[in-house]
Amino acid sequence: MNRYPVWIYTLVAIALVVAALYAVPNLFGEAPAVQISSARATIKVDGALQGKIEDTLKSAGISTTGIFLDPNSIKIRLADTETQGKAKDAIERALVPDVDNPSYTVAFNLLSNSPGWLTSIRALPMYLGLDLRGGVHFLMQVDMRAALTKRLEALAGDIRTQMRDKNIRHAGISREPSGIVIRFRDADTRTKGRKLVEDQIPDLLLVDGGSGEDLLLTATLKPEAQKRTQEFALKQNIQTLNNRINELGVAEPVIQQQGADRVVVQLPGVQDPTKAKSILGRTATLEIRMVDEDNMNAATLANARNGQVPFGTEFYVERNGQPIIVRKQVVLTGDRLTDAQPGFDNQTQEPAVHLTLDATGARIFKDVTRENVNKRMAILLIEKGRGEVVTAPVIRGEIGGGRVQISGRMTTQEANDTALLLRAGALAAPMEIVEERTIGPSLGAENIQKGFNSTLYGFAAIAAFMVFYYMLFGVFSAIALSSNLLFLIALLSLLQATLTLPGIAAIALTLGMAIDANVLINERIREELRGGSTPQAAISAGYERAFGTIIDSNITSLIAGLALLLFGSGPVRGFAVVHCLGIMTSIFSSVVVSRCMVNLAYGGRKKLAGVAIGNTSWK
């Protein structure tokens, strides 16, 4: 009656062992580390850089406890904070000779201190939120006026293109505070121009003005178009920040909208606000310009290298070290780019990057390529006011349809890198930091200690009460409760969830709710015993009849947790995740794990005289 088949005991034992393996990395804590990442989009972090860093540390007499290379950064784990500071200084001297124009970012960080064998089976600690791990918090304001101005400037270019295509003569198109002002010399032409703009650009509100031969057509954004532009600017800025910060390998960054024009950025584990600002400032602008073929001779290039650049041009050095002179006039910007994917040239099978432009960008690109066949076009990435030439391919013919291919002199890895850089895009509008907070690791450690103590004391109080009130069955309940905590921590670690102070509160709440199930079971068994049932029958009936009540009560709590998860944000969602997982683990531990122990203790006895379940032994 009260026996499980062997496979259930085996399954529970395996579950407990696996849970212990994935929960134990959280006991090792974190060690100080130094993180090296690229400060410029065209500079890669690779094995050669790792070797240089290892040689630098060896020369400085600095020992490490581990060096880890990932696609976007190199992380060096160190024994203590003093060694961390020495390592950072030594690496900066070797990699950043010019502080004003750094090639790499060297910043403090924290890394898991787990043994290598645990890491090899992907047994990793939970991520800790800003309030537990420390880090930096920024509140950034998006300049919505600049976003609207940028949108109007783009539309002014569209109007010029449309009127040129339809051969509608105007006396000038200018951007003024009142909007886009189009001048005409006669009313008939203005009427044609007005109809064209109304048909092609419905987002504009048109107003006639002027008199005589100076007729005006003033275009402003409609209110709904303004709102749509502002929403797009905010979303694009959030996406761009996500792309840039994710490339740096920051563990679980938080980038989310706050209000209509603000963005919250939290970088757990980053202890240097200056470096964090540098990370946020790495939002590149893509520009397409023509190479100045007339000045690509050796003498002009030599003069340009010495600072004597021809008028209207700029001097750059390509990634392969070749000098190049590029015109200042911008043909296209990243605003017109909708996608960039790595691939291969269909004819030569060389690595290539396939770009997709929007409708306006496709028209402009078609005109430019038609007029500049066999000339070179440079694609630049502008970061912090400095430009770098990503690639400068030769135009082989007119390119229409909005699909562009960049190929030649690229490896597969370079094609992947270039596509990633171009996809990262630019900010749709400028942003400024309006609030900045730094939470030190010591404060985070204090929060962890307080949260751990609250959970420990709560668990101890519950266990003591259960043992006192239910005797041996109280011991079973306490062990089941500890297994519930073990399963919950293991699941959070396995899912690489982010634990915050609200999450710790949810763990404490889960313990209080989980014990309810054992109370229901124990009271039901006592009720059956009082009704005259035999001990074995009482145990069986107690678990079976309490199960329905346990499921009902936990489902209602789960529904509330899911509502918090779906409609909440920030700390509320963190609380909800732990709450929902805790409900599922509590059902398993209170019903399956506790009954396994009861069955092992009493199930093998054919004639059971009584059970120790409180007050006195029931018989």
PEHUDA-V921719 format. One record per pair of residues at least 24 apart in sequence whose C-alpha atoms are under 10 Angstrom apart, sorted by the first residue. I is the first residue (numbers start at 1). J is the second residue. Records with the same first field share a line. If there is no record, write none. Layout:
I: J + J
//
This chain:
1: 536 + 537 + 539 + 540 + 599 + 603 + 604 + 606
2: 536 + 537 + 539 + 540 + 595 + 596 + 598 + 599 + 600 + 601 + 602 + 603 + 604 + 605
3: 540 + 595 + 596 + 598 + 599 + 600 + 602 + 603 + 604
4: 592 + 595 + 596 + 599 + 600 + 603
8: 592 + 593 + 596
9: 592 + 593 + 596 + 597 + 600
12: 588 + 589 + 592 + 593 + 596
13: 593
15: 483 + 487
16: 483 + 484 + 486 + 487 + 490 + 593
17: 486
18: 123 + 486 + 487 + 490
19: 123 + 483 + 484 + 485 + 486 + 487 + 488 + 489 + 490 + 491 + 493 + 494
20: 483 + 486 + 487 + 489 + 490
21: 118 + 121 + 123 + 124 + 486 + 490
22: 118 + 119 + 121 + 122 + 123 + 124 + 125 + 126 + 486 + 487 + 489 + 490 + 491 + 492 + 493 + 494
23: 123 + 124 + 125 + 126 + 485 + 486 + 487 + 488 + 489 + 490 + 491 + 492 + 493 + 494
24: 114 + 118 + 123 + 124 + 125 + 486 + 489 + 490 + 493
25: 112 + 113 + 114 + 115 + 118 + 119 + 123 + 124 + 125 + 126 + 490 + 493
26: 112 + 113 + 114 + 123 + 124 + 125 + 126 + 127 + 489 + 490 + 493
27: 113 + 114 + 125
28: 112 + 113 + 114 + 115 + 125
29: 110 + 111 + 112 + 113 + 114 + 125
30: 77 + 109 + 110 + 111 + 112 + 113 + 114 + 125 + 133
31: 65 + 76 + 77 + 78 + 79 + 80 + 81 + 84 + 109 + 110 + 111 + 112 + 113 + 114
32: 76 + 77 + 78 + 79 + 80 + 81 + 82 + 83 + 84 + 85 + 108 + 109 + 110 + 111 + 112 + 113 + 269
33: 64 + 65 + 66 + 67 + 75 + 76 + 77 + 78 + 79 + 80 + 81 + 83 + 84 + 85 + 87 + 88 + 107 + 108 + 109 + 110 + 111 + 112 + 269
34: 67 + 74 + 75 + 76 + 77 + 78 + 83 + 84 + 85 + 87 + 88 + 91 + 106 + 107 + 108 + 109 + 110 + 111
35: 67 + 68 + 69 + 73 + 74 + 75 + 76 + 77 + 88 + 105 + 106 + 107 + 108 + 109 + 110 + 111 + 248 + 249 + 250 + 270
36: 69 + 72 + 73 + 74 + 75 + 76 + 88 + 91 + 92 + 95 + 104 + 105 + 106 + 107 + 108 + 109 + 248
37: 71 + 72 + 73 + 74 + 75 + 103 + 104 + 105 + 106 + 107 + 247 + 248 + 249 + 279
38: 72 + 73 + 74 + 102 + 103 + 104 + 105 + 106 + 247 + 248 + 279
39: 101 + 102 + 103 + 104 + 105 + 106 + 248 + 278 + 279 + 281 + 282 + 383
40: 101 + 102 + 103 + 104 + 105 + 282 + 284 + 381 + 382 + 383 + 384 + 386 + 387 + 388
41: 103 + 244 + 282 + 283 + 284 + 381 + 382 + 383 + 388 + 390 + 417 + 418 + 420 + 421 + 422
42: 103 + 318 + 319 + 381 + 388 + 389 + 390 + 414 + 417 + 418 + 421
43: 103 + 104 + 319 + 417
44: 71 + 72 + 73 + 103 + 104 + 414 + 417
45: 69 + 70 + 71 + 72 + 73 + 74 + 104
46: 70 + 71 + 72 + 73 + 74
47: 74
49: 74 + 95
50: 74 + 75 + 76
52: 91 + 94 + 95
53: 87 + 90 + 91 + 92 + 94 + 95
54: 91
56: 87 + 90 + 91 + 93 + 94 + 95
57: 86 + 87 + 88 + 90 + 91 + 94
59: 90
60: 86 + 87 + 90 + 91
61: 86 + 87
62: 86 + 87 + 90
63: 87
65: 113
66: 111 + 113 + 116
70: 247 + 248 + 249
71: 247 + 248 + 249
72: 246 + 247 + 248 + 249 + 250
73: 104 + 105 + 106 + 247 + 248 + 249 + 250
74: 106 + 248 + 249
75: 106 + 107 + 108 + 109 + 110 + 111 + 249
76: 108 + 109 + 110 + 111
77: 109 + 110 + 111 + 112 + 113
78: 110 + 111 + 113
79: 113
81: 108
84: 108 + 109
101: 384 + 386
105: 248 + 275 + 276 + 278 + 279
106: 272 + 275
107: 270 + 271 + 272 + 273 + 274 + 275 + 276
108: 269 + 270 + 271 + 272 + 275
109: 135 + 250 + 251 + 268 + 269 + 270 + 271 + 272
110: 134 + 135 + 251 + 268 + 269 + 270 + 271 + 441
111: 251 + 269
122: 493 + 494
123: 490 + 493 + 494 + 496
124: 490 + 492 + 493 + 494 + 495 + 496
125: 489 + 490 + 492 + 493 + 494 + 495 + 496 + 497 + 498
126: 489 + 490 + 491 + 492 + 493 + 494 + 495 + 496 + 497 + 498 + 499
127: 251 + 252 + 268 + 269 + 492 + 493 + 495 + 496 + 497 + 498 + 499 + 500
128: 251 + 252 + 268 + 269 + 444 + 448 + 496 + 497 + 498 + 499 + 500 + 501 + 503
129: 251 + 252 + 253 + 254 + 266 + 267 + 268 + 269 + 444 + 497 + 498 + 499 + 500 + 501 + 503 + 571 + 574
130: 252 + 253 + 254 + 266 + 267 + 268 + 269 + 270 + 438 + 439 + 440 + 441 + 444 + 498 + 499 + 500 + 501
131: 268 + 439 + 440 + 441 + 443 + 444 + 445 + 446 + 447 + 448 + 499 + 500 + 501 + 502
132: 268 + 269 + 439 + 440 + 441 + 442 + 443 + 444 + 445 + 446 + 447 + 448 + 449 + 451 + 499 + 500 + 501
133: 267 + 268 + 269 + 270 + 271 + 439 + 440 + 441 + 442 + 443 + 444 + 445 + 446 + 447 + 448 + 499 + 500
134: 266 + 267 + 268 + 269 + 270 + 271 + 438 + 439 + 440 + 441 + 442 + 443 + 444 + 445 + 447
135: 266 + 267 + 268 + 269 + 270 + 271 + 272 + 273 + 276 + 437 + 438 + 439 + 440 + 441 + 444
136: 265 + 266 + 267 + 268 + 269 + 270 + 271 + 272 + 273 + 274 + 276 + 277 + 436 + 437 + 438 + 439 + 440
137: 254 + 264 + 265 + 266 + 267 + 268 + 270 + 273 + 276 + 435 + 436 + 437 + 438 + 439
138: 255 + 263 + 264 + 265 + 266 + 267 + 273 + 276 + 277 + 280 + 432 + 433 + 434 + 435 + 436 + 437 + 438
139: 255 + 256 + 257 + 258 + 262 + 263 + 264 + 265 + 266 + 431 + 432 + 433 + 434 + 435 + 436 + 437
140: 257 + 258 + 261 + 262 + 263 + 264 + 265 + 430 + 431 + 432 + 433 + 434 + 435 + 436
141: 234 + 258 + 260 + 261 + 262 + 263 + 264 + 429 + 430 + 431 + 432 + 433 + 434 + 435
142: 230 + 233 + 234 + 237 + 260 + 261 + 262 + 263 + 427 + 428 + 429 + 430 + 431 + 432 + 433
143: 230 + 233 + 234 + 261 + 262 + 428 + 429 + 430 + 431 + 432
144: 226 + 227 + 229 + 230 + 231 + 233 + 234 + 260 + 261 + 428 + 429 + 430 + 431
145: 226 + 230 + 429 + 430
146: 230 + 233 + 428 + 429 + 430 + 431
147: 226 + 229 + 230 + 231 + 232 + 233 + 234 + 427 + 428 + 429 + 430
148: 221 + 225 + 226 + 227 + 229 + 230 + 233 + 428 + 429
149: 175 + 176 + 177 + 179 + 429
150: 229 + 335 + 428 + 429
151: 221 + 225 + 226 + 229 + 230 + 233 + 335 + 428 + 429
152: 176 + 179 + 180 + 204 + 219 + 220 + 221
153: 179 + 180
154: 335 + 336 + 360
155: 180 + 201 + 203 + 204 + 219 + 221 + 360
156: 180 + 181 + 182 + 219
157: 360 + 364
158: 197 + 200 + 201 + 359 + 360 + 361 + 363 + 364
159: 193 + 196 + 197 + 200 + 201
161: 360 + 363 + 364
162: 193 + 196 + 197 + 200 + 201 + 360 + 363
163: 192 + 193 + 196 + 197
166: 192 + 193 + 196
167: 193
168: 192 + 193 + 196
169: 193
170: 215 + 216
171: 213 + 214 + 215 + 216
172: 216
173: 216 + 217 + 218
174: 218
175: 218 + 219
176: 218
177: 220
178: 218 + 219 + 220
179: 204 + 205 + 206 + 217 + 218 + 219 + 220 + 221
180: 204 + 206 + 216 + 217 + 218 + 219 + 220 + 221
181: 206 + 207 + 208 + 209 + 216 + 217 + 218 + 219 + 220
182: 208 + 209 + 214 + 215 + 216 + 217 + 218 + 219
183: 209 + 210 + 213 + 214 + 215 + 216 + 217 + 218
184: 210 + 211 + 212 + 213 + 214 + 215 + 216 + 217
185: 211 + 212 + 213 + 214 + 215 + 216
186: 211 + 212 + 213 + 214 + 215 + 216
187: 211 + 212 + 213 + 214 + 215 + 216
189: 215
190: 215 + 216 + 217
191: 217
193: 217
194: 218 + 219
203: 228
227: 260
229: 428
230: 260 + 261 + 428 + 429
231: 260 + 261
232: 428 + 429
233: 261 + 427 + 428 + 429 + 430
234: 260 + 261 + 262 + 263 + 427 + 428 + 429 + 431
235: 263 + 427 + 428
236: 424 + 425 + 426 + 427 + 428 + 429
237: 263 + 283 + 425 + 426 + 427 + 428 + 429 + 430 + 431
238: 262 + 263 + 264 + 265 + 427 + 428
239: 424 + 425 + 426 + 427
240: 280 + 282 + 283 + 284 + 423 + 424 + 425 + 426 + 427 + 428
241: 265 + 279 + 280 + 281 + 282 + 283 + 424 + 425 + 426 + 427
242: 280 + 424
243: 283 + 420 + 421 + 423 + 424 + 425
244: 279 + 280 + 281 + 282 + 283 + 284 + 421 + 424 + 425
245: 276 + 279 + 280 + 282 + 283
247: 279 + 420 + 424
248: 279
251: 496 + 498
252: 496 + 497 + 498
253: 498
254: 570
256: 569 + 570
261: 431
262: 431 + 432 + 433 + 434
263: 431 + 433
264: 433 + 435
265: 433 + 436
266: 436 + 437 + 438
267: 438
268: 438 + 439 + 441
269: 439 + 440 + 441
270: 438 + 439 + 440 + 441
271: 438 + 439 + 440 + 441
272: 438 + 440
273: 436 + 437 + 438
277: 433 + 436
278: 384
280: 431 + 433
281: 383 + 384 + 431 + 432
282: 382 + 383 + 384 + 426
283: 381 + 382 + 383 + 384 + 424 + 425 + 426 + 427
284: 334 + 380 + 381 + 382 + 383 + 384 + 385 + 386 + 387 + 421 + 422 + 424 + 425 + 426 + 427
285: 333 + 334 + 335 + 380 + 381 + 382 + 383 + 384 + 385 + 387 + 421 + 422 + 424 + 425 + 426 + 427 + 428
286: 332 + 333 + 334 + 335 + 336 + 337 + 379 + 380 + 381 + 382 + 383 + 387 + 388 + 389 + 390 + 421 + 422 + 423 + 424 + 425 + 426
287: 329 + 330 + 331 + 332 + 333 + 334 + 335 + 378 + 379 + 380 + 381 + 382 + 387 + 389 + 422
288: 326 + 327 + 328 + 329 + 330 + 331 + 332 + 333 + 334 + 365 + 377 + 378 + 379 + 380 + 381 + 389 + 392
289: 326 + 327 + 328 + 329 + 330 + 331 + 332 + 333 + 376 + 377 + 378 + 379 + 380 + 392
290: 325 + 326 + 327 + 328 + 329 + 330 + 331 + 368 + 372 + 375 + 376 + 377 + 378 + 379 + 392
291: 324 + 325 + 326 + 327 + 328 + 375 + 376 + 377 + 378 + 379 + 392 + 393 + 394
292: 324 + 325 + 326 + 327 + 328 + 375 + 376 + 377 + 378
293: 324 + 325 + 326 + 327 + 375 + 376 + 377
294: 325
295: 324 + 325 + 326
296: 323 + 324 + 325 + 326
297: 324 + 325
298: 323
300: 325
301: 325
314: 387
315: 387 + 388 + 389
316: 380 + 387 + 388 + 389
317: 387 + 388 + 389 + 390
318: 378 + 380 + 388 + 389 + 390 + 391 + 392
319: 388 + 389 + 390 + 391
320: 390 + 391 + 409 + 410
324: 378 + 389 + 392
325: 378
326: 376 + 377 + 378 + 379 + 380 + 389 + 392
327: 377 + 378
331: 361 + 364 + 365 + 368 + 377 + 378 + 379
332: 357 + 360 + 361 + 362 + 364 + 365 + 368 + 379
333: 361 + 379 + 380 + 381 + 425 + 426
334: 361 + 379 + 380 + 381 + 422 + 423 + 424 + 425 + 426 + 427 + 428
335: 361 + 425 + 426 + 427 + 428
336: 360 + 361 + 362 + 364 + 402
337: 361 + 362 + 402 + 403 + 422 + 423 + 425
338: 402 + 422 + 423 + 425
339: 403 + 419 + 420 + 422 + 423 + 424 + 425
340: 403 + 404 + 405 + 416 + 418 + 419 + 420 + 421 + 422 + 423 + 424 + 425
341: 405 + 415 + 416 + 417 + 418 + 419 + 420 + 422 + 423
342: 405 + 406 + 412 + 413 + 414 + 415 + 416 + 417 + 418 + 419 + 420
343: 405 + 406 + 407 + 412 + 415 + 416 + 419
344: 405 + 406 + 407 + 412 + 415
345: 405 + 406 + 407 + 408
348: 407 + 408
349: 407
350: 407 + 408 + 409 + 410 + 411 + 412 + 415
351: 406 + 407 + 408 + 409 + 410 + 411 + 412 + 413 + 414 + 415 + 416
352: 405 + 406 + 407 + 408 + 409 + 410 + 411 + 412 + 414 + 415 + 416 + 418 + 419
353: 404 + 405 + 406 + 407 + 408 + 410 + 412 + 414 + 415 + 416 + 417 + 418 + 419 + 420 + 422
354: 403 + 404 + 405 + 406 + 407 + 415 + 419
355: 402 + 403 + 404 + 405 + 406 + 419 + 422 + 423
356: 401 + 402 + 403 + 404 + 405
357: 400 + 401 + 402 + 403 + 404
358: 401 + 402 + 403
359: 401 + 402
360: 402
361: 401 + 402
362: 399 + 400 + 401 + 402 + 403 + 404
363: 399 + 400 + 401 + 402
364: 400 + 402
365: 398 + 399 + 400 + 401 + 402 + 403 + 404
366: 397 + 398 + 399 + 400 + 401 + 402 + 403 + 404
367: 398 + 399 + 400
368: 395 + 398 + 399
369: 394 + 395 + 396 + 397 + 398 + 399 + 400
370: 395 + 396 + 397 + 398 + 399 + 400
371: 395 + 397 + 398
372: 396 + 397 + 398
373: 397 + 398 + 399
379: 406 + 422
380: 422
381: 421 + 422 + 425 + 426
382: 426
383: 426
390: 414 + 417 + 418 + 421 + 422
391: 418
444: 501
447: 500 + 501 + 504
448: 500 + 501 + 504
450: 501 + 504
451: 500 + 501 + 502 + 503 + 504 + 505 + 507 + 508
452: 504 + 508
454: 504 + 505 + 508
455: 504 + 505 + 506 + 507 + 508 + 509 + 511
456: 508
457: 508
458: 508 + 509 + 511 + 512
459: 485 + 508 + 511 + 512 + 515
462: 511 + 512 + 515
463: 515
466: 515 + 518 + 519 + 613 + 614
467: 613 + 614
468: 613 + 614 + 615
469: 613 + 614 + 615
470: 519 + 522 + 523 + 526 + 612 + 613 + 614 + 615 + 616 + 617
471: 611 + 612 + 613 + 614 + 615 + 616 + 617
472: 598 + 601 + 611 + 612 + 613 + 614 + 617
473: 518 + 519 + 521 + 522 + 594 + 597 + 598 + 611 + 612 + 613 + 614
474: 518 + 519 + 522 + 612 + 613 + 614
475: 594 + 597 + 613
476: 518 + 590 + 593 + 594 + 595 + 596 + 597 + 598 + 601
477: 514 + 515 + 517 + 518 + 519 + 521 + 522 + 589 + 590 + 591 + 593 + 594 + 595 + 597 + 598
478: 515 + 518 + 590 + 594
479: 589 + 590 + 593 + 594 + 597
480: 514 + 515 + 518 + 586 + 588 + 589 + 590 + 591 + 592 + 593 + 594 + 595 + 596 + 597
481: 510 + 511 + 512 + 514 + 515 + 518 + 585 + 586 + 589 + 590 + 593 + 594
482: 511 + 589
483: 585 + 586 + 588 + 589 + 590 + 593 + 594
484: 510 + 511 + 514 + 515 + 582 + 583 + 584 + 585 + 586 + 587 + 588 + 589 + 590 + 593
485: 510 + 511 + 514 + 582 + 585 + 586 + 589
486: 585 + 589
487: 581 + 582 + 584 + 585 + 586 + 588 + 589
488: 578 + 579 + 581 + 582 + 583 + 584 + 585 + 586
489: 578 + 581 + 582
491: 578 + 581 + 582 + 585
492: 577 + 578 + 581 + 582
497: 574 + 577 + 578
498: 574 + 577 + 578
499: 571 + 574 + 575 + 577 + 578
500: 570 + 571 + 574 + 575 + 578
501: 571 + 574 + 575
502: 570 + 571 + 572 + 573 + 574 + 575 + 576 + 578
503: 571 + 572 + 573 + 574 + 575 + 576 + 577 + 578 + 579
504: 574 + 575 + 578 + 579
505: 575 + 578 + 579
506: 574 + 575 + 576 + 577 + 578 + 579 + 580 + 581 + 582
507: 575 + 578 + 579 + 581 + 582
508: 579 + 582
509: 578 + 579 + 582
510: 578 + 579 + 580 + 581 + 582 + 583 + 585 + 586
511: 582 + 583 + 586
513: 553 + 554 + 557 + 579 + 582 + 583 + 586
514: 550 + 554 + 582 + 583 + 584 + 585 + 586 + 587 + 588 + 589 + 590
515: 586 + 589 + 590
516: 550 + 553 + 554 + 586 + 590
517: 543 + 546 + 547 + 549 + 550 + 551 + 553 + 554 + 586 + 587 + 589 + 590 + 591
518: 543 + 546 + 550 + 586 + 587 + 589 + 590 + 591 + 594
519: 546 + 590
520: 545 + 546 + 547 + 549 + 550
521: 545 + 546 + 547 + 549 + 550 + 590 + 591 + 594 + 595
522: 546 + 613 + 614
523: 613 + 614
525: 611 + 613
526: 611 + 613 + 614 + 618
529: 610 + 611 + 618 + 619
530: 618 + 619
532: 619
533: 619
534: 607 + 608 + 609 + 610 + 618 + 619
535: 602 + 607 + 608 + 609 + 610 + 611 + 618 + 619
536: 599 + 602 + 603 + 605 + 606 + 607 + 608 + 609 + 610 + 611
538: 611
539: 595 + 598 + 599 + 602 + 603 + 611
540: 595 + 599 + 603
543: 590 + 591 + 592 + 594 + 595
544: 591
546: 591
547: 587 + 590 + 591
550: 587 + 590 + 591
551: 583 + 587
554: 580 + 583 + 584 + 586 + 587
555: 580 + 583 + 584
557: 583
558: 582 + 583 + 584
//
